[in-house]
Amino acid sequence: MSIADAASTTASRDIAELLEFGCIEQIEGTAGRNVSYRIIL
């Protein structure tokens, strides 16, 4: 949210889209407020 200066709903939608396209993946063992993602190159 802070990087893109976006609302939380927009940020959530963007993350869901990046996951769907295979651009990022959630790091196993992370969830909730501490969720982390890895960029797929």
N, C-alpha and C positions, 0 to 999 in steps of 0.2 A: 504494500500500500504506500509506504513512504517513498520508495524508489520511483514509482510511476505517478505519485500524487493522485491516487484513485480511491474511490469508495470501496469498502470491504466487499460489497456484492460484486463489483466490477473485478476486483482482484481475484475473488473466488472463481468467477466465471473464466477469467483469463488462465488461471492455473489449471482448471478442468480442461480447457481447450488445449493447453500445452501438453498435458498428460495424454489426451486423446490422440494428438498428432505424434506422440512419441518423442517430443523434444526434451522432456524431463521425466524423471521417475522418482517416486517417493523412496527415501532411504528407509530400509527395513528397521523396525523397532522404534520409529518416531511416529507420534500421533498428537492430535489436539493442538494446543498452543505451541508445542515444541516440534511440530512436524518440520522435516527438512527434505529438500529435493536435490537431486543430482542432475546436472545438465548432460544430455546425451549428445555427443559430437559425432 
